[in-house]
Amino acid sequence: MTHIRKRYYHKKKKPNPEITANDQPVAISPNIPVPVPPPASQPIKSLQERRPVQKENKKEIHFKPRIMHSNQTVSVIIPLLNEEESLNELTSSLEKVFAEMNCNYEVLFIDDGSTDRSFLKIREISRRNNKVHCIKLRRNYGKSAALSKGFKAAKGNIIITMDADLQDDPSEIPEMVKILNSGYDLVSGWKKVRYDPFIKKHTSKLFNFVTSKLSGIKLHDFNCGLKAYKKEVVKSLHIYGEMHRYIPALAYMSGFKVTEKPVKHHARKYGVTKFGASRFVNGFLDLLTVVFTNKYIKRPLHFFGSLGIITSFIGFIVTLYLTLLKFLENKPLSDRPLFLVGIFLIIVGVQFLSLGLIAEMITKSNIKDDDILVEQTF
């Protein structure tokens, strides 16, 4: 078979009269203007080249870690006694700090029987800022009583305590709140660099050392006025006398998580300190109260019984020794004062045991579970 090839004929396209030799459009109607071609030295840019170049100008956004939760409110409690010179400056610093934190807050001044114009100053500040309030006590009850009143009146989820003498720096508050929200219940300030007199500085070291040993929690500065608490802590504490020095120890013994943070400390700018030498004696007695009431309030026989057993055992060893000397070496006991000491120790030991048993009976008849704190339930 022979294959026959088919031939295809294509018509040649006629040139478009609207396109010139230079492929430039020309006007068909005299009313349409003819576009002017660019000069030969400037070649026509492609569509991609004619598009404006959009430069990527991405700004790096840095998100600050959230210091507080949206539903949290801060209450600042400031006990004071005759501090009229420092109130305006202190309030201005607090307003600046909370403006940067952008949170709800209240400031509670507790006027502990001031005899100067402190209360009038606070009233003027309150007219300018309605978040500032004041509780005026009829007389000077002491710092512990003032703090107790402030704790009851505070409405915030987070409580800040500080002194009104400008020695505590309000700029420490955001960082303390951040530590508090990381899992702690109380953050105590540590005045690592102190601007206090020599005697006060070194007696405080001794006081903090003894308190750490007796309470079981190691802190460098128990008595720093700048502290941050969760609401549950301050609502469960009962402070009186001079107990404000031992709030971290009280909270720790109640089962709360306590830590400390180094804070700035400033020299006193106005006025003089309101605490005298008697605070050392009172502080030591209050420390014994804190240790005893928290460790042995529900088991007094453990305390008095231990003293009684130790005392009676020493008296028994002394009398046994003298009795052996009487029978082995025939030494008389009538002219031995040590024999009287041994008998006296045995009697005192029995009295301690009896006192412990009586205290146990009183405790059992008045036992309550109001001070048993529950952390959470499910």
LINSUL-V727138 format. One line per field, one symbol per residue. phi: phi as a letter, one per 30 degrees, with the letter a starting at -180 (. if undefined). A space follows every 50 residues. Layout:
phi = ???
This chain:
phi = .cdcddccccddddddddcdddhcdbddcddcdddddddddcdddddddd dddcddcdddcccddddbddccbccccbdbbhbddcdddddddddddddd dhbdabccdcddidcccdddddddddddbddcbbccddbdcjdddddddd ddddcddbcccadccidccddddeddddddddkccbccdbddcccbeedd dddddddddddddddjccbdbdcdddbbbdeddddcdbcahcdddceedd ddddjddbbbbdbdbcddcbibdcccddddddddddddddddddcbdcbd ddddddddddddddddddddddddddddchcdcdccdddddddddddddd dddddddddddddddcdbcdcdccdabb
